[in-house]
Amino acid sequence: MTSKNIPPESQWATLCVVTTTVADAAQADDLARSLVAAKVAACVQSESITSYYEWDGVLQATPEWRLVCKTLPDALPRLTELLRKQHGYKVPQITMRTERCLGDYAQWLKQQVHA
């Protein structure tokens, strides 16, 4: 089967998944809503986690909220700028990875995110 015979909704497209953490549920809610409202992320998922790390020489175990943002490559600069501007941490963890998604989800992403 050639790609010409594959329905568009089953063709793979690239999306970006940007992850960060914040101190509490209220910050997670505010930041997630802000990113979606600004059209830099189509979807932001939040979840409660515990982070273990060393800060100023002391081992920490801190409750945090992880935000997982789905966006497009062209929107990354705007998303990153907004994250840095609104983030409460001195050194925020902001990571990005690319993933593949089906074409119908990619179309929805494009409708939601304005680069």
Beta strands, then each sheet from edge to edge (+ up, - down):
strand 1: 12-22
strand 2: 43-55
strand 3: 58-71
strand 4: 94-102
sheet 1: 2+ 3- 1+ 4-
end
